[in-house]
Amino acid sequence: MNEPYLELPFFTNLLILLVTARIFGEIFERFKQPAMIGEIIAGIILGPSLLNLIHRTEDIKVISELGIFLLVIIAGLEINIDDILKSLKGRNIIISVMAFFIPIFGGIAVGYYFNQDIMTTVFIGLCVAITALPVSIRILMDLGKINSEVGQKIISIAIFDDVLALSILGVLLNIKDTDMSVMSVVKAGSISLIKLIVFISLLSIAYLSIKSVLRKGNYIQESLDNLVSFLKGKESLFALFFAFVLLFSTFTENLGLHFIVGAFFASMLISESLIGKDNLKSVETTTSNIAMGLLAPIFFAGIGLEFNISAISNIGLLIAVITVSYLSKIAGGYIGGTLAGLNRRVSLTLGVGLNARGIMELVIANIAYRNGLISTEVFSILVIMGVLTTLTTPLLLKQAFGRNE
């Protein structure tokens, strides 16, 4: 039976949630940990798990959706399509494939062993398989290894993981409305896969067209600069950028895929060579200020509001998900690295470096939870897994690099 509670006005809730999330985020930043961990803890403290002061209302859900939207755009802006192609060249593809499919099958095996339904089982696998690119970049920067050979491999593999995971997410969300019979799943899955292929084909055409134009000169950048100079409204560049991203998001939604798939791939197309260094820096700064200053803390605190430790009754499932998330990802990087001809210590470092789930895993888990595809228990378990892997990866990776040297 739910305890009665006094629902505070929306802006009071928002004020308390934002201030508390930023305070806890700042504390964790001081200890060189991702701010998102502190923001999630703030939500847990304020929410039904402890103080029962704030609840995830429809208004907070809308702000969280905007937070997801901007976080995915930030992740996309950090990805260069040339880096994706690099991860698919030569022996790199072996590492990328092993680092994704060993964990996803490990997570699926856990779900199957604990008798979870098919969608929950697949989402456990997907959350175990993903690597959070923004978190990986931050960890490598803190360790001073961002430009090392191993660091660059970790980033390219993380890019491959994120792109593949979000593509699979788009397919899974199309399947959820079927009766889950084999024929229905195959039919819906095939249709959504065709839609995804159509979208990626159009994206590839856009990318190749952009590359072709850029070889002839900076026409796109010059045209953009002229248009921004002509427009009198403030932040015209930012508005044009978001119109471009929203166009892709609208297209993917009309295709039946999730809007973040369009946002992610659209932001990947935006590069320094396309719009210029200053324009890209302006777009990144404005997006980051809005996201990290307001929307992302609300999103992560919102995860804390929905996190429910008392909902976790299956301790075996919790232990299994955490154990498999560590072992399968490290094994995937290690096996992929050795098959690609890297020495064992470097391969182990790769596996350890890919272990942080962070932002992207929490985004996918939240989408699955909001769509009713996983229970509160499984959602809470995936939050714990995401937090633990993100907290421990910097220490483990530092030790792994130390052994290499």
C-alpha positions in Angstrom: 0.0 0.0 0.0 1.5 3.4 -1.0 2.0 5.9 1.7 0.1 9.2 1.3 2.3 12.2 0.4 1.9 15.9 -0.2 2.6 16.8 -3.8 4.6 20.0 -4.0 4.0 22.6 -6.8 5.9 21.7 -10.0 8.5 24.6 -9.8 9.2 23.8 -6.2 9.9 20.2 -7.1 12.1 21.4 -9.9 14.0 23.8 -7.7 14.6 21.2 -5.0 15.5 18.5 -7.5 17.9 20.7 -9.5 19.7 22.2 -6.5 20.1 18.8 -4.7 21.2 17.1 -7.9 23.8 19.8 -8.7 25.2 19.7 -5.1 25.6 16.0 -5.1 27.0 16.1 -8.7 29.5 18.7 -7.6 30.6 16.5 -4.6 31.2 13.6 -7.0 33.1 15.8 -9.5 35.4 16.8 -6.6 36.3 13.1 -6.1 36.9 12.8 -9.9 33.8 10.7 -10.4 31.0 11.4 -13.0 28.5 14.0 -11.8 25.6 11.7 -12.9 26.3 9.3 -10.0 25.7 12.1 -7.5 22.6 13.3 -9.4 21.1 9.8 -9.3 21.8 9.6 -5.6 20.1 13.0 -5.1 17.0 11.5 -6.8 17.1 8.4 -4.6 17.3 10.5 -1.4 14.5 12.8 -2.4 12.3 10.1 -3.9 10.1 7.3 -2.6 13.2 5.2 -1.6 14.1 7.5 1.3 12.5 10.9 2.0 9.4 10.4 -0.3 9.5 14.2 -0.9 9.4 14.3 -4.7 7.8 12.0 -7.2 8.3 11.6 -11.0 5.3 13.6 -12.3 4.4 13.9 -16.0 6.1 17.4 -16.0 9.4 15.9 -14.8 9.1 13.1 -17.3 8.8 15.7 -20.2 12.0 17.5 -18.9 13.7 14.1 -18.6 12.8 13.3 -22.3 14.4 16.6 -23.3 17.4 15.6 -21.2 17.7 12.3 -23.1 17.4 14.2 -26.4 20.3 16.5 -25.6 22.5 13.8 -24.0 22.2 11.7 -27.2 23.0 14.8 -29.3 26.1 15.5 -27.2 27.2 11.9 -27.7 26.6 12.2 -31.4 28.6 15.4 -31.7 31.6 13.5 -30.1 31.5 10.9 -32.9 33.1 11.3 -36.2 31.6 9.0 -38.9 35.2 8.5 -40.2 36.0 7.0 -36.8 33.1 4.5 -37.2 34.5 3.5 -40.6 37.9 3.2 -38.9 36.5 0.7 -36.3 35.2 -1.4 -39.2 38.6 -1.6 -41.0 41.0 -4.5 -40.9 41.2 -6.4 -37.6 39.5 -3.6 -35.7 36.2 -5.1 -36.7 37.1 -8.3 -34.8 37.5 -6.4 -31.6 34.4 -4.3 -32.1 32.2 -7.4 -32.8 33.6 -9.4 -29.9 33.3 -6.5 -27.5 29.6 -6.1 -28.3 28.3 -9.6 -29.0 30.0 -11.6 -26.2 28.4 -9.2 -23.6 25.0 -9.1 -25.3 24.8 -12.9 -25.4 26.1 -13.0 -21.8 23.3 -10.7 -20.7 20.7 -12.6 -22.7 21.9 -15.8 -21.0 21.4 -14.3 -17.6 17.8 -13.2 -18.4 17.0 -16.6 -19.9 18.5 -18.4 -16.8 16.3 -16.3 -14.4 13.2 -16.9 -16.5 12.7 -13.3 -17.6 10.4 -12.6 -20.5 12.0 -12.2 -24.0 12.0 -8.4 -24.1 13.4 -8.1 -20.6 16.1 -10.7 -21.5 17.1 -8.8 -24.7 17.2 -5.4 -22.9 19.4 -6.9 -20.2 21.8 -8.1 -22.9 21.7 -4.7 -24.7 22.5 -2.8 -21.5 25.3 -5.2 -20.6 26.7 -4.8 -24.2 26.8 -1.0 -24.4 29.8 1.2 -23.6 29.2 4.9 -22.7 31.3 6.9 -25.1 31.1 10.2 -23.2 32.2 8.5 -20.0 35.0 6.6 -21.7 36.3 9.8 -23.2 36.2 11.5 -19.8 38.0 8.7 -18.1 40.8 8.5 -20.8 41.2 12.3 -20.6 41.6 12.2 -16.8 44.2 9.4 -17.2 46.0 11.3 -19.9 45.5 8.4 -22.3 43.0 9.9 -24.8 45.6 10.1 -27.6 47.3 6.7 -26.9 46.9 3.8 -29.3 44.8 1.9 -26.8 42.8 5.0 -25.9 41.9 5.5 -29.5 40.9 1.9 -29.9 38.7 2.1 -26.9 36.9 5.2 -28.3 36.4 3.6 -31.8 35.0 0.4 -30.3 32.7 2.4 -27.9 31.4 4.3 -31.0 30.7 1.0 -32.7 28.9 -0.2 -29.6 26.8 2.9 -29.2 25.7 3.0 -32.9 24.8 -0.7 -32.9 23.0 -0.5 -29.6 20.8 2.4 -30.6 20.1 0.7 -34.0 18.9 -2.4 -32.1 16.9 -0.2 -29.8 15.0 1.2 -32.7 14.1 -2.3 -33.9 13.1 -3.6 -30.4 10.7 -0.7 -29.8 8.9 -1.6 -33.0 8.5 -5.2 -31.8 7.0 -4.3 -28.4 3.4 -3.9 -29.7 3.2 -7.4 -31.2 1.6 -10.4 -29.5 5.2 -11.8 -29.1 4.5 -14.9 -31.2 7.4 -16.1 -33.3 5.7 -15.0 -36.6 4.7 -11.6 -35.3 8.2 -10.9 -33.9 9.9 -12.0 -37.1 7.4 -9.9 -39.2 7.7 -6.7 -37.0 11.5 -7.2 -36.6 12.0 -7.6 -40.4 9.9 -4.5 -41.2 11.7 -2.3 -38.6 15.0 -3.6 -39.8 14.1 -2.6 -43.3 13.1 0.8 -42.0 16.5 1.1 -40.2 18.3 0.1 -43.4 16.4 2.7 -45.4 17.3 5.4 -42.8 21.0 4.4 -42.6 21.1 4.3 -46.5 19.7 7.9 -46.6 22.2 8.9 -43.9 25.0 7.4 -45.9 23.9 9.3 -49.0 23.8 12.5 -47.0 27.3 11.8 -45.6 28.7 11.0 -49.1 27.1 14.1 -50.5 28.6 16.2 -47.8 32.1 14.7 -48.4 31.7 15.4 -52.1 30.8 19.0 -51.5 33.6 19.5 -49.0 36.2 18.3 -51.5 35.2 21.2 -53.8 35.4 23.9 -51.0 33.9 25.2 -47.8 30.5 26.0 -49.5 28.4 24.7 -46.7 30.3 26.6 -44.0 30.3 29.8 -46.1 26.5 29.5 -46.8 25.8 28.8 -43.1 27.9 31.9 -42.1 26.0 34.1 -44.6 22.6 32.8 -43.4 23.5 33.4 -39.8 24.7 36.9 -40.6 21.5 37.6 -42.5 19.2 36.4 -39.7 18.6 39.0 -36.9 17.4 36.7 -34.2 19.8 35.7 -31.4 21.2 32.2 -31.4 20.2 31.6 -35.0 23.0 29.0 -35.4 21.7 27.0 -32.5 18.1 27.2 -33.9 19.3 26.0 -37.3 21.2 23.1 -35.8 18.2 22.0 -33.8 15.9 22.3 -36.7 18.3 20.0 -38.6 18.4 17.4 -35.7 14.6 17.6 -35.2 14.1 17.0 -38.9 16.0 13.7 -38.6 14.1 12.9 -35.3 10.8 13.5 -37.0 11.8 11.3 -39.9 12.8 8.4 -37.7 9.6 8.7 -35.6 7.5 8.6 -38.8 9.4 5.5 -39.8 8.4 4.0 -36.4 11.9 4.2 -34.8 12.6 6.1 -31.6 13.3 9.8 -31.9 16.8 9.5 -30.3 17.9 7.3 -33.2 17.4 10.2 -35.5 18.9 12.8 -33.1 22.0 10.6 -32.6 22.7 10.0 -36.3 21.9 13.6 -37.3 24.4 15.1 -34.8 27.0 12.6 -36.0 26.8 14.3 -39.4 27.8 17.7 -37.9 31.6 18.1 -38.0 34.3 20.8 -37.9 35.0 20.3 -41.6 31.3 20.8 -42.4 30.3 23.9 -40.4 33.7 25.2 -39.2 35.5 25.1 -35.9 34.0 28.2 -34.4 30.4 27.2 -35.3 30.9 23.7 -34.0 32.3 25.0 -30.8 29.3 27.4 -30.4 26.8 24.6 -31.0 28.6 22.2 -28.6 28.9 24.9 -25.9 25.2 26.0 -26.0 24.0 22.4 -26.1 26.2 21.4 -23.3 25.2 24.4 -21.2 21.5 23.6 -21.5 22.0 19.9 -21.0 24.5 19.8 -18.2 23.2 22.9 -16.5 19.5 21.9 -16.3 18.1 19.0 -18.2 20.7 16.2 -17.6 20.7 16.7 -13.8 16.9 16.5 -13.8 17.0 13.3 -16.0 19.5 11.5 -13.8 17.8 12.7 -10.6 14.6 11.4 -12.2 16.2 8.0 -12.6 16.9 8.1 -8.8 13.2 9.0 -8.2 12.2 5.8 -10.0 14.9 3.6 -8.6 13.5 1.4 -5.9 15.8 -0.8 -3.8 12.9 -2.5 -2.1 11.7 -3.7 -5.5 14.8 -5.9 -5.8 13.8 -9.3 -4.4 15.8 -11.5 -6.7 19.3 -11.0 -5.3 20.6 -13.8 -7.6 19.6 -11.8 -10.7 21.3 -8.7 -9.3 24.6 -10.5 -8.6 24.4 -12.3 -12.0 23.8 -9.1 -14.0 26.7 -7.3 -12.2 29.1 -10.2 -12.5 28.3 -10.9 -16.2 28.5 -7.1 -17.0 32.1 -7.0 -15.8 33.3 -10.4 -17.0 31.7 -10.5 -20.5 32.8 -7.0 -21.5 36.4 -7.6 -20.3 36.3 -11.0 -22.0 35.0 -9.5 -25.2 37.7 -6.9 -25.4 40.4 -9.4 -24.4 39.3 -12.1 -26.9 38.8 -9.6 -29.7 42.2 -8.0 -29.0 44.1 -11.3 -29.0 42.3 -12.4 -32.2 43.3 -9.1 -33.8 46.9 -9.8 -32.9 47.4 -7.5 -29.9 49.3 -8.7 -26.9 47.4 -10.0 -23.8 48.0 -6.9 -21.6 46.8 -4.5 -24.2 43.8 -6.7 -24.9 43.0 -6.8 -21.2 43.3 -3.0 -21.0 40.8 -2.7 -23.9 38.3 -4.9 -22.1 38.6 -2.9 -18.9 38.3 0.4 -20.7 35.1 -0.6 -22.4 33.4 -1.5 -19.1 31.9 1.8 -18.2 28.1 1.8 -19.1 27.2 5.3 -17.7 25.0 7.6 -19.7 24.0 5.5 -22.7 23.1 2.4 -20.7 20.9 4.5 -18.4 19.2 6.2 -21.4 18.4 2.8 -22.9 17.2 1.3 -19.5 15.0 4.4 -19.0 13.4 4.1 -22.4 12.7 0.4 -21.8 11.2 1.2 -18.4 9.1 4.1 -19.7 7.7 1.8 -22.5 6.8 -0.9 -20.0 9.4 -3.4 -21.4 11.2 -4.0 -18.1 10.0 -4.1 -14.5 10.9 -1.7 -11.7 13.1 -4.5 -10.3 15.1 -5.0 -13.5 15.3 -1.2 -14.1 16.7 -0.8 -10.5 19.2 -3.6 -11.1 20.4 -2.0 -14.4 20.8 1.3 -12.6 23.0 -0.3 -10.0 25.0 -2.1 -12.7 25.5 1.2 -14.6 26.6 3.1 -11.5 29.0 0.4 -10.3 30.7 -0.1 -13.7 31.1 3.6 -14.2 32.5 4.1 -10.7 35.1 1.3 -10.9 36.3 1.6 -14.4 38.7 4.6 -13.8 40.5 2.7 -11.0 40.7 -0.6 -12.9 41.8 1.2 -16.2 44.5 3.1 -14.3 45.9 -0.2 -13.0 45.7 -1.8 -16.4 47.6 1.0 -18.0 50.1 0.8 -15.2 50.8 -2.9 -15.9 51.2 -2.1 -19.6 53.9 0.4 -18.9 
